[in-house]
Every structure is written in structure tokens, then in C-alpha cells.
Amino acid sequence: MLKIGIVLFPGFQILDLAVTAVFEFANLTSAEPAYEVKLLSEQGGPIASSAGFSVDSVRFDQQDFDTILVVGDNFIAQPSPALLAFLRRAGPSTRRMCSVCTGAFVLAEAGLLDGRHATTHWCHAREFERRYPQVELEEDRIFVIDGPIWTSAGMTACIDLAIALVEKDLGIELARQVAKKLVVYHRRAGGQSQFSALLELDSKSDRVQTALTYARQNLHIDLSVEVLATAANLSPRQFSRVFRSETGQSPAKAVENLRVEAARLMLEGGRHPIDVVARETGFGDRERMRRSFLRAFGQPPQVIQRATRLHGMHTEA
């Protein structure tokens, strides 16, 4: 049985404990329990979470773990000397050292990320780079694997990381079953972006939402204002006015953003050449898609494609 030690400290972000549900359902799904999970802390006993209530823990000591996972917090608290000493001591004997969200700051402070690739919550990326220039931060990744070090972005990315751990240990089919039971998509690939144009497009009316849904489902066809207005059952003039009022964007800009995101996801999937991606997402040709990527990301599609391949190489290492 693989022993998982989850390191807590006062004020830890409670959502990070969602990883325990992944290991729990892996045990329920496999032929026999595969994981033993322990919540660890410096002193043991009740540890107050970010939500105000406490969870029980045991004191970290000399016992060995297959995997140690450090959770994050909301304010990047300075880790205690005892916690840093524990991680440095455990590093050589632990198969995997992991972090969720700002837990990457703790691993970096312990010196475990020096010279390695890592990620953290996007909103703390600049601070991480300032403090730890010796770490190769990939700020726009869901999770990053560099040898025995696994780091994830913030919040729900911890679930993707935990499912990836299960997949590595118990196989892809069991990981799929766990994801299905947890009612989540089978884990997002680690190379995916933390950001989403879909989350930034918010509409108040059913008509604009109907047009957005139509656009997402038909990116490969012409999506002029007239086409979208027809889907929304409005005149083109009315539609343009209402759409900009509700989303803060023109219909053309919103469609471009949706196409860029769809194209990025296809590239990160690593299965399609750029010409096919451009055609399937409605750009028509790779040059038009390249210009849109430069506006959206400041880099061409080839850079994202190469980054995905490099991530795959780190994963296999």
C-alpha cells in the first residue's frame, strides 16, 4: 500500500483536501486498497483551515512516505523551520514530492525546486518568480511534472494532479473510473492553460447566451454578426448593441477568443497539425490563426505546440 502524507499548516486552503477524495475513490475502485492517506502537521492535532474550522492531523516524524503533498494557502505564509527541515529530510527517501497551489512556495523555500520546472496559482506567479529565480516557472500550466517533483496550479487543479498520480500508479482505466465517480472530466492534461476565454464571457440574457452556445458549437463555419443575430433572434444592430453591453466585447472579438481557446486546446492535445487545427476552429489558414495567437498570447501556435511536447517529455522522465 502506498503511503500518502498530506502536509497541513494553519490557514491552509481547504479546497486542497479534495485530493483525499481522489485517493479514497481509487481505493474503492481498485481490487484492494492502494493508498493510505495521512494528514500531517508540525505539532499534530487540530489544524485550522482557511474556512475557519479545523481538521485533525498527526505529527510528521521520521516515518517514510511514498508521496508527500504540500497544500497551499491564501496568503503565502512563511513556512516554519521545522516544516522545511522535514521536507529536506524526506526528499531523498520519498518517491514523489508534490505541491498544490502556493504549496510550491514551500517546496521552493526548502530548495527542492531549484533548477526544476514547476507551476503555482497564476495570481501568485510574479511573486514566485521574484522570490525563486532559480526555478523554471510555467505559470500557465494546470500541473507540471519534473522527475520526482509534481506541482499543480491552484484550487480545483489539485484534483487533476491527484488523478494524474492515480493514473501513474494504477493505470489510465482506473483513473477514468475515479474521475467518473467524482463527476469530473477525466483529468485535464498538465499542459493545459489555467485561463479560459469561456469563463470571461458572461451574458445576462438568454438570447446572447444562445448565440454564444451556437458559436461554441459551430466554430468551423462563418460566424458573422448576421449569423449570430439570427441565432439570437435579434436584428444585427440590436444584437451587436446588446452583446457588447453584456459581455464588454464585440461579437467578432468574442468569436476570435473562442476560436483561439479551442485551437489552443487542440494543440495542447498534441494530436493535430497546425493546418488541421486552423481549419477545424474556423481560422481557415495558419497565418490568420498565428495573428490571433499573437494578439491573445503574445506568441505563435508553434510555441504552445513545442511547450506541450516538452511537457510530455518531462512527464515521461
Secondary structure, 3 states (H helix, E strand, C coil): CEEEEEECCCCECHHHHHHHHHHHHHHHHCCCCCEEEEEEECCCCCEEECCCCEECCEECCCCCCCEEEECCECCCCCCCHHHHHHHHHHHHHCCEEEEECCHHHHHHHCCCCCCCEECCCHHHHHHHHHHCCCCEECCCCCEEEECCEEEECCCCHHHHHHHHHHHHHHCHHHHHHHHHHCCCCCCCCCCCCCCCHHHHCCCCCHHHHHHHHHHHHCCCCCCCHHHHHHHHCCCHHHHHHHHHHHHCCCHHHHHHHHHHHHHHHHHHHCCCCHHHHHHHCCCCCHHHHHHHHHHHHCCCHHHHHHHHHHHHHHHHC
